[in-house]
Amino acid sequence: MRPLARRIAFGGFLVALAGALTYAYVTFVLRAPADAFRFERGGETFELLAPEAFGVLLVLPLLILGLARSLADLPWPQRVLSLLLRTAFLALVALALASPVRTESTDRVATVVLVDVSDSVTDEALAAARTELERVLAARRADDLVRLVTFAERPRLVPIERDGKPSVPSIAELRHARTAKGPAAAPGPGAATDIQAALQLAYGLYPPGYLKRALLFTDGVETNGDLLSEANRARSFGVRLFTRPYREPPPGEVSVVGLRLPDKVDVGQSFTVTAELYASRPTRARLRLFQGEALNGLDPVRELELSGGRSEVEFKSVVRVGGEVTYALELEPQGPDAFRENNRYRATLDVPGRPLVLYVEGQPARASYLANALTAQQFDVDVRAPSAFPASLGEMERFDFVILSDTPREALGPARTRARRDSWRDPGRGLGLAAGPPRVGPPGGGHTPHRRPP
């Protein structure tokens, strides 16, 4: 056969092949019924979501043309094998683009009940949650699953079956008890609320082949985590989230939110101290304002009728001596109070004035000489006997410098010695020792906090 005739015959073959592929694509793909690419087997449905992707196979004639026009000097068996491999690869690409899916139908439901048991939730609210949990357990079918997760600062899985029978835990069992580890003054496990962590724990409780449901009971007071972002993540995992907010009123709670002091105060000038309070419901309370270790002189105690929400109370005060002054507000509720740890607040005020020196003299008859010299140098001097030395760091804070003269350790005692040592560690306070008979150093002060470095 002549070369021209071979080319014409080869071109006709390619055109015929392209026409046949186009006819098959239109007839069996584009005009096929909706269920042509769906079949069921063993309770599972297999389906191609985009069968039109098989149009990729229409480029098969181009592969044959490229193989024929190739300049590679290969034997014809190798060329045929190359064409078959390329055709198979093209078919796999078309199949992948057609989006094959497997669908499994199930009506079994796995429900994880998330119950907020933080300290802000009352027993009445938990009782309502228990009632709802009992209803969920009673409504479940034989193939359904129900799991219970309680959460506050941390979530935990709580068993709800005993001896193979449903058993809803009591309110005390739902609460998160404090463990024996850790200091007693530390916040309890119910002091915080982390709904996000509870949802994350629920993800691992859903077995495969179940519809995933989550039922959330909470008061919405979230202290840790981000529920909104986790809810979007749960939806991406196929978890449908349902919420049941607590309708019961919050527990009775009164707290000191803050204590506001003026930015600048002069010695001898009266000013206002503002206390910020919060009450979850109307109640009565007593307020005590301390200046240092003693009650505030001008306005020490208030009896109040608090309405629900935030409120402010103003106290009048005056500072007679310059330096740092600490104010402490103590609240004594006359009604229910769930968290007594937040009933005290402290704030420090720096009042400009002459430096204040505490002069402790073991021989009072000689105190006037040094006291007069310090006064002449614009110092305020507080002369005391060793028995009147401050016994706490709070009493020491208003003094800028401490002078101990002829004061043996026996005259101070352990409590006052510790207060002096702690105040010495403050980098803004100085200490002077004047030792005559009896001495402060050995043997009177050897191996005592007087001689130890801070």
C-alpha positions in Angstrom: 0.0 0.0 0.0 1.3 3.4 -0.9 2.2 5.8 1.9 -0.6 8.2 1.0 -3.1 5.5 1.1 -1.9 4.3 4.5 -2.2 7.8 5.9 -5.7 8.2 4.5 -6.7 4.8 6.0 -5.1 5.7 9.4 -6.8 9.0 9.5 -10.1 7.4 8.7 -9.6 4.9 11.5 -8.9 7.8 14.0 -12.0 9.6 12.8 -14.2 6.5 13.1 -12.8 5.8 16.6 -13.5 9.4 17.7 -17.0 9.1 16.4 -17.6 5.8 18.1 -16.4 7.2 21.4 -18.5 10.3 21.1 -21.6 8.3 20.3 -21.0 6.0 23.2 -20.3 8.9 25.6 -23.5 10.8 24.6 -25.7 7.6 24.6 -24.5 5.8 27.6 -23.3 8.7 29.8 -25.0 12.0 29.0 -28.4 10.5 28.2 -28.2 7.6 30.7 -30.9 7.4 33.4 -30.2 8.9 36.8 -29.6 5.5 38.5 -27.4 4.1 35.7 -24.3 4.5 37.7 -25.7 3.3 41.0 -25.9 -0.2 42.3 -26.4 -1.9 45.7 -24.5 -4.7 47.2 -24.5 -6.1 50.8 -26.6 -3.2 52.1 -24.2 -0.6 50.7 -24.8 1.7 47.7 -22.0 2.4 45.2 -22.5 5.5 43.0 -20.6 7.8 40.6 -21.5 11.4 41.4 -19.9 12.9 38.2 -20.1 10.3 35.4 -19.6 13.0 32.8 -15.9 12.9 33.7 -15.7 9.9 31.4 -15.4 12.4 28.6 -11.7 12.4 29.3 -11.6 9.1 27.3 -12.4 11.1 24.1 -8.8 12.0 23.8 -7.9 8.4 23.2 -7.5 8.9 19.4 -4.9 11.6 20.2 -2.8 9.0 22.1 -2.9 6.7 19.1 -1.9 9.6 16.8 0.9 10.6 19.1 2.2 7.0 19.2 2.1 6.8 15.4 4.0 10.1 14.9 6.5 9.3 17.6 10.2 9.4 16.5 11.2 6.7 19.0 12.6 3.7 17.3 10.7 1.0 19.3 9.4 -2.4 18.2 5.7 -2.6 17.6 5.0 -4.9 20.7 6.5 -2.3 22.9 4.5 0.5 21.2 1.3 -1.5 21.7 2.1 -2.1 25.4 2.8 1.6 25.8 -0.6 2.5 24.3 -2.4 0.0 26.6 -0.7 1.4 29.7 -1.5 5.0 28.7 -5.1 4.0 28.0 -5.4 2.3 31.4 -4.0 5.4 33.1 -6.4 7.6 31.3 -9.3 5.4 32.3 -8.2 5.5 36.0 -8.1 9.3 35.8 -11.6 9.4 34.4 -12.9 7.1 37.1 -11.3 9.2 39.8 -12.8 12.4 38.3 -16.2 10.7 38.3 -16.2 10.7 42.1 -17.1 7.2 43.1 -18.7 7.1 46.6 -20.0 4.4 48.9 -23.1 5.1 50.9 -24.1 3.1 53.9 -27.5 3.5 55.3 -28.0 3.3 59.1 -30.6 4.5 61.6 -28.6 3.6 64.7 -27.9 6.7 66.9 -25.1 7.3 69.3 -25.8 10.2 71.7 -23.3 11.8 74.0 -24.9 13.9 76.7 -22.7 16.7 77.9 -23.6 18.1 81.4 -22.1 21.2 82.9 -21.4 20.5 86.6 -19.3 23.7 87.3 -19.8 25.6 90.6 -22.0 28.1 88.8 -24.6 25.4 88.2 -27.2 24.9 91.0 -28.4 21.5 92.2 -31.8 22.4 90.8 -30.3 22.7 87.3 -28.5 19.4 87.7 -31.8 17.8 88.8 -33.4 19.0 85.6 -30.5 17.6 83.6 -30.8 14.2 85.3 -34.5 14.1 84.4 -33.7 14.9 80.8 -31.1 12.2 80.8 -33.5 9.6 82.1 -35.9 10.6 79.3 -33.1 10.0 76.7 -32.3 6.6 78.2 -35.9 5.6 78.2 -36.4 6.7 74.5 -33.3 4.9 73.1 -33.8 1.8 71.0 -32.1 -1.5 71.4 -29.3 -0.6 68.8 -28.8 3.0 70.1 -26.0 4.1 72.4 -26.0 6.8 75.1 -22.8 8.1 76.8 -22.6 10.7 79.6 -19.8 13.3 79.9 -19.7 15.7 82.8 -17.4 18.7 82.6 -16.2 21.7 84.5 -12.5 22.6 84.3 -11.9 19.1 82.8 -14.3 16.7 81.2 -14.8 13.1 82.3 -16.7 10.0 81.2 -19.3 8.9 83.7 -20.8 5.3 83.5 -24.6 5.2 83.3 -25.0 1.5 83.5 -24.8 -0.8 86.5 -25.2 -4.6 86.1 -26.3 -4.1 82.5 -29.1 -1.7 83.5 -29.4 2.1 83.0 -28.6 4.0 86.1 -28.4 7.8 86.2 -25.8 9.1 88.7 -26.9 11.2 91.6 -26.2 14.9 91.8 -23.3 14.3 94.2 -21.8 11.8 91.8 -22.2 14.2 88.8 -20.1 16.9 90.6 -16.3 16.8 90.3 -14.9 16.3 93.7 -11.6 17.8 94.8 -8.8 15.3 94.8 -6.4 14.8 97.7 -3.5 16.2 95.7 -2.7 20.0 95.6 -3.1 22.7 98.2 -6.4 23.2 99.9 -6.5 26.9 99.0 -6.3 26.2 95.3 -9.5 26.5 93.2 -11.5 23.4 93.0 -12.2 21.4 89.8 -15.6 23.1 89.5 -14.2 26.6 89.4 -13.9 26.8 85.6 -16.0 25.7 82.6 -14.5 24.3 79.4 -17.2 23.2 76.9 -14.7 22.8 74.1 -12.8 20.1 75.9 -16.0 18.3 76.6 -16.9 18.2 72.9 -13.4 17.0 72.0 -13.7 14.1 74.4 -17.1 13.2 72.9 -15.5 12.7 69.4 -13.8 9.6 70.6 -17.0 8.1 72.1 -18.8 7.6 68.8 -18.4 4.1 67.3 -18.4 3.7 63.5 -21.7 3.1 61.7 -23.7 5.3 64.0 -25.4 8.7 63.6 -23.5 11.1 65.8 -25.5 13.3 68.2 -24.5 15.5 71.1 -26.8 17.0 73.7 -25.3 19.9 75.7 -26.6 21.1 79.1 -24.9 24.3 80.3 -25.5 27.7 81.7 -23.3 29.2 79.0 -20.7 30.7 81.4 -17.6 29.6 79.5 -14.3 30.4 81.1 -11.9 28.3 79.0 -11.9 27.2 75.4 -14.1 28.4 72.4 -17.4 26.7 72.0 -18.3 28.5 68.7 -15.2 27.3 66.8 -15.6 23.8 68.2 -19.2 23.6 67.2 -18.1 24.3 63.6 -15.5 21.6 63.9 -18.1 19.1 65.3 -20.3 19.7 62.2 -17.3 18.9 59.9 -17.0 15.6 61.8 -20.7 14.8 61.2 -21.8 15.5 64.8 -25.1 17.3 65.2 -25.1 19.4 68.4 -28.2 20.2 70.4 -28.3 22.5 73.4 -30.5 22.7 76.4 -29.6 25.8 78.5 -30.3 25.7 82.2 -33.5 27.7 83.0 -33.0 27.6 86.8 -31.8 30.8 88.4 -28.0 31.0 89.2 -26.8 30.3 92.7 -26.7 33.1 95.2 -23.4 34.9 94.8 -21.9 38.1 96.2 -18.4 39.2 95.3 -16.0 42.2 95.3 -15.2 42.9 91.7 -12.7 45.8 92.3 -11.5 48.6 94.5 -10.8 51.9 92.8 -8.4 54.4 94.3 -7.5 58.0 93.1 -4.4 58.4 91.0 -3.0 61.0 93.2 -3.6 61.7 96.9 -2.0 64.3 99.2 -1.3 63.7 102.9 -4.1 64.9 105.0 -6.6 65.3 102.1 -9.8 63.3 102.2 -10.6 61.2 99.1 -13.1 58.6 97.9 -12.5 54.9 97.7 -14.9 53.2 95.4 -15.8 49.5 95.8 -17.3 47.6 92.9 -19.7 44.8 93.9 -21.7 42.1 92.2 -24.7 40.2 93.4 -26.6 37.5 91.4 -29.8 38.3 93.3 -31.0 40.9 95.8 -29.4 40.3 99.2 -27.9 42.0 102.3 -24.2 42.4 103.0 -21.7 44.1 105.3 -18.6 45.8 104.1 -15.4 46.5 106.1 -12.7 48.8 104.7 -9.2 48.4 106.1 -6.4 50.9 105.8 -3.3 48.8 106.5 -4.1 46.6 109.5 -6.7 48.8 111.0 -10.2 49.8 110.0 -10.5 52.9 107.8 -10.9 55.8 110.2 -13.4 58.0 108.4 -15.8 55.4 107.0 -15.0 51.8 108.2 -18.3 49.7 108.0 -21.3 49.8 105.7 -24.6 47.7 105.9 -26.0 47.4 102.4 -29.1 46.2 100.6 -27.7 45.0 97.2 -29.9 44.6 94.2 -29.1 42.1 91.5 -26.2 43.0 89.2 -23.3 45.3 89.6 -23.2 48.2 92.1 -20.7 50.7 93.5 -20.2 51.9 97.1 -18.1 54.9 98.1 -16.0 55.3 101.2 -14.3 58.4 102.6 -10.7 58.1 103.7 -7.7 60.1 104.5 -3.9 59.3 104.7 -1.9 61.0 107.5 1.5 59.8 106.6 3.1 59.5 103.1 4.2 56.2 101.6 2.5 53.1 100.3 -0.9 52.4 101.9 -2.8 49.2 101.3 -6.6 49.2 101.4 -8.5 45.9 101.9 -12.2 45.5 101.5 -13.9 42.5 103.2 -17.5 41.5 102.3 -19.7 39.6 104.8 -22.8 38.3 103.0 -26.0 38.0 105.0 -27.5 35.5 102.5 -26.4 32.7 100.2 -22.9 33.0 98.8 -21.6 30.3 96.5 -18.0 31.5 96.3 -16.5 33.1 99.4 -13.0 33.2 97.9 -13.9 36.4 96.0 -15.2 38.4 99.1 -11.9 40.2 99.7 -10.0 42.7 97.5 -6.8 44.6 98.1 -5.3 47.7 96.4 -2.3 49.8 97.1 -2.0 53.6 97.0 1.3 55.5 96.9 1.0 58.8 98.7 3.8 61.2 98.2 5.3 62.7 101.4 8.3 62.8 103.6 10.1 59.5 104.2 8.9 57.7 107.3 11.5 56.1 109.5 10.7 53.5 112.2 13.1 54.0 115.0 13.2 51.2 117.6 15.3 52.1 120.6 16.1 49.6 123.3 17.0 52.5 125.7 14.1 55.0 125.3 16.0 57.7 127.3 18.5 58.1 124.5 16.0 58.1 121.6 15.6 61.9 121.4 19.1 62.5 119.9 18.7 60.5 116.8 15.0 61.3 116.4 15.7 65.1 116.5 18.5 64.7 113.9 16.3 62.8 111.5 13.5 65.3 111.9 15.9 68.1 111.1 16.7 66.3 107.8 13.0 66.3 106.8 12.2 62.7 107.9 9.1 61.7 109.7 10.2 59.5 112.7 8.1 57.0 114.6 9.9 56.1 117.8 8.9 52.8 119.4 10.1 50.5 122.1 11.1 46.9 121.0 7.8 45.6 122.4 5.9 47.8 119.9 7.8 46.6 116.8 5.3 45.7 114.0 4.4 42.0 114.1 3.3 41.7 110.4 4.4 42.8 107.0 1.3 44.8 106.5 2.2 47.1 109.4 5.8 47.4 108.1 4.8 48.5 104.5 4.4 52.2 105.3 7.9 52.6 106.6 10.7 53.5 104.2 13.6 52.8 106.7 13.9 50.8 109.9 16.5 51.5 112.6 17.2 49.1 115.4 19.2 50.5 118.2 20.3 48.4 121.2 17.6 45.9 120.4 18.5 42.3 121.1 16.7 39.4 119.4 15.0 38.4 122.7 13.2 41.8 122.8 11.6 41.2 119.4 10.6 37.6 119.5 10.1 35.2 116.6 7.1 36.9 115.0 8.5 40.4 114.9 11.9 39.0 113.8 10.2 37.3 110.8 8.3 40.5 110.0 11.6 42.5 110.0 13.3 39.9 107.8 10.5 39.9 105.3 10.4 43.7 105.1 14.2 43.8 104.6 13.7 41.7 101.4 11.7 44.6 99.9 14.2 46.4 97.6 12.6 49.7 98.4 13.1 49.5 102.2 16.3 50.0 104.2 17.5 48.7 107.5 20.0 50.2 110.0 21.5 48.5 113.0 23.1 50.4 115.9 24.7 48.0 118.3 25.7 49.0 121.8 25.4 47.0 125.0 23.3 44.9 124.8 24.5 44.0 121.3 22.5 43.0 118.2 25.5 40.9 116.9 26.9 37.7 118.5 26.1 36.5 120.9 22.8 38.4 121.0 22.0 38.1 117.3 24.3 35.4 116.0 22.6 33.0 113.5 19.4 35.0 113.5 17.6 36.8 110.6 19.4 40.0 111.7 22.6 38.7 110.4 21.4 36.6 107.4 21.4 38.2 104.0 18.0 38.8 102.3 
